Every structure is written in structure tokens, then in C-alpha cells.
């Protein structure tokens, strides 16, 4: 498409990428990848999977819901299904559509109405594998209730020596009068890394993103 006219997709298609079945193997989060202001407001995804035991959310209210997407479907299934159906219908980006088709994991974050989060929340994407030509498909779904205020910082740390394809989507549903700040910090500069990143936000009356 026009959006990818100047992207060297031929190099991307030369590789055969593979996904991995997630396992609770021993994974350590590099200390230098944790932002000092987010030590206790940290959400960690490993190869696109939310890992609670590596996250530290002790600085957040217990009223904030943070769970894997499959677990969230048990409680918020109707909302997620309706929102996802509309998102897919309106999506025009091929890689974002691919994420929606292949992503069965990821993290769901729910901020209840009137919730003001003073500290920024770091979403750390850790990509690690000994396999060659890895494909990861992270998805972050955030629901910000009315009159809530929050800041999210998305970072990515890779521990992969071979070719890597990251196809990342962050989707915000922002209710009336909610204020959300979203900051991204990307550090993947190697030629063997392809990182596609789509940010989507649906805003209701008087909300700010």
C-alpha cells in the first residue's frame, strides 16, 4: 500500500518467520530497561504474552484491572468483542489487521471512572528467544473510564540475535472527559529487526489523547 512504499518489504519477505508457544521459562527483566519512575507501575509482556510475575503494579490502585486478554474475555467479553469487531471493520492498515487476526494474547488494562494515576505506567515489551527469525504479535488493549487520568510509556527490549519481526498494536478506548497520555520509546535499530507499530484510539466527548 501507499503507507509502505518506502519500506524495504522485500527484505522482510525473504525470511520465513515463526511464532513460539509461550512457556513460563526463566526470564529476567534487565534492570536497565525499567524506568526509575515506573519501578512499581510496571507491566511486562514477554514475546507478546502478559507475565504477571515479572510485572510490578504495587504502586497502582487495586481497582485497576490488569490481566491477559483471554482472562479479560471472561469478564469483559461483550465489550472486547464489540470493540474488536468495530476496530477490525474500520482498520485499513494491513499489518494492524494481521495483528487482529493472529493475536490471541496480550494485556488488557481497565481504569475505572474517576481514577487518576499519578505515576506513569510502563508497558515493557521484552522479546527474547534462541530461535531464528522470530515473529511476535503483541496487543495492548486499554479502557480508560470517564474522568480518569493516566500516562503510559511503551518501551521495547530485544534479546534476539537473528532476524525479528514485531507487529505491535496498542488500542485505547477512552470515555468522556478522560485524559490519556501515551509515550513510545523504540530502541530497535538493527537492520535485521522489522518493527511495525500501530496506535489506535477511540475517543468520546471531551476526552483527550
JOJO-V13365 format. One record per backbone hydrogen bond with DSSP energy under -1.0 kcal/mol. CO is the residue of the C=O (numbers start at 1). NH is the residue of the N-H. If there is no record, write none. Layout:
BEGIN
CO_NH ; CO_NH
END
This chain:
BEGIN
1_4 ; 2_5 ; 4_7 ; 7_9 ; 9_13 ; 12_15 ; 18_135 ; 23_25 ; 30_33 ; 31_34 ; 35_38 ; 38_41 ; 40_59 ; 41_122 ; 42_56 ; 43_124 ; 44_51 ; 45_126 ; 46_49 ; 49_46 ; 56_42 ; 57_60 ; 61_64 ; 65_110 ; 67_108 ; 68_72 ; 69_73 ; 71_74 ; 72_75 ; 72_76 ; 76_80 ; 77_81 ; 78_82 ; 79_83 ; 80_84 ; 81_85 ; 82_86 ; 83_87 ; 84_88 ; 85_89 ; 86_90 ; 87_91 ; 93_97 ; 94_98 ; 95_99 ; 96_100 ; 97_101 ; 98_102 ; 99_103 ; 106_69 ; 107_141 ; 108_67 ; 109_143 ; 110_65 ; 111_145 ; 112_115 ; 115_149 ; 121_153 ; 122_43 ; 123_155 ; 124_45 ; 125_157 ; 126_47 ; 127_159 ; 133_18 ; 134_165 ; 136_167 ; 138_169 ; 139_107 ; 140_171 ; 141_109 ; 142_173 ; 143_111 ; 144_175 ; 145_148 ; 146_114 ; 148_179 ; 149_117 ; 150_181 ; 151_121 ; 152_183 ; 153_123 ; 154_185 ; 155_125 ; 157_127 ; 159_129 ; 163_134 ; 164_194 ; 165_136 ; 166_196 ; 168_198 ; 169_140 ; 170_200 ; 171_142 ; 172_202 ; 173_144 ; 174_204 ; 175_178 ; 176_147 ; 178_208 ; 179_150 ; 181_152 ; 183_154 ; 187_189 ; 190_193 ; 192_164 ; 194_166 ; 196_168 ; 198_170 ; 200_172 ; 202_174 ; 204_207 ; 205_177 ; 208_180
END
